[in-house]
Amino acid sequence: MVSRNKVYFLAVTLLGFALRGYFLHWHFLFEGDSLVYGDLAKNWLLHGVYGLTDNGQVIPVDIRMPGYPVFLAATFRLFGLEHYGAVVRAQVGIDLLTCFLIGAGARRLWSEGATPLPETLAIFGASLALFSALSAVQRMRKAPSWDVAHSFAIREWILSGLGIALSIYLRPDGGVLLVSIGLYLLWPAMTRREAEFLWAGVLLGVVALLPLLPWTLRNWHTLRSFEPLAPFYAQLPGEYVPKGFNRWTKTWVVDFISVMNVEWNVSAEGNGEPVDINNIPSRAYDSAAQEQRTKQVFSQYNQDLTLSPEMDLAFAQLANERIRAHPLRYGLALPLARLADMWVRPRTEMLNLQLDWWNWEDVPQESAASAALALLDIFYIAAALMSLRRKPTASTVLWLFIICRSILLATLPNPEPRYTLECFPALLMLAGAGLARNPLPRWHRTCGEDAKLQPGGQVHT
């Protein structure tokens, strides 16, 4: 006879497949970064060069970390070049595994009542790292020093390190996982002189960072540059970076639609798009004189769609003026606004929904769908905050990761909602634990997991 747990597991799995099948069929999108990763994978397979195609030639680059191109290359090898249908179907399976890792992590926090909640493929590495770290911390806190349980904790720290290494190989900011877990381990090591936590941190760091050695050596040998990750601006070798323009955008951009309509249209390489000055809000100017100067620079840019160093210098001067006039706005208010937009904004950029979802008069149905997605984000955050009512446990490492990554995201000029997705393993584990009811009987909760109820109602530990 099939148990209720097996039926529940099968039902949740089928629902997970159905949800992903819906998005795969109706909302499949392939552009932008996907084309860059695909070109890297093809050139690696066909020419043995990790590079991009430029005028018929393959140029070695370090513009992206090699993790996802490796995955694409392996899929292309098995199913054929540019078989992106096979890629996304493989990602569906990995995504479901991620969901169950998140659910297992939530169960480890406080109870057996948490439900696995689905999210995205890109968070698999973070899920593995955080789940393994939670398991290891709980083993170490329950067992005496160098107990047999510590041998299992060592294996879990190795798994956590491999999860971090995978995250870094996918995106450089995966290193935030190492920082947050390392900070968590440093606290007992420094305050309570618990040396095993210090050694666990050393082991975690070695396992997480050692896989970067081949990539670092490759960049030194091929590009003659010491680059253990990827360039901060993801620029090609020798490509001009318009830092003045980037600094200026950080003085007013708070939402993703400004990134789409202004930031991504500007290029210093002659392949940009015109910028409609009407898409720049009034908060980008502190005076009529600044507005006039800004419009003049964009008028020059729109003529040949190339941001010259002279134009970039003009934007840098505008940025410096605005920062000197309002340092708190630049250093605190705007970063917090961008962070709020990344956390709460509905993730409509990959769906057939308007980016200006608040425009109810033009697209009421799409606006309603987007508002529902925003409420879903708020629900996840509120559920995670409910976990704070419980006694602090290993969940501290999850909050540390969310806080550390949020601080990093607040420094970016382009608030893309997808950047918070790596936080969702931690957020969903906390949400599951926050919503769960503790199913254990009262005597079990008060006397510990090793307590056993003896005949006659007496508790024996």
Disulfide bonds with the S-S distance in Angstrom:
none
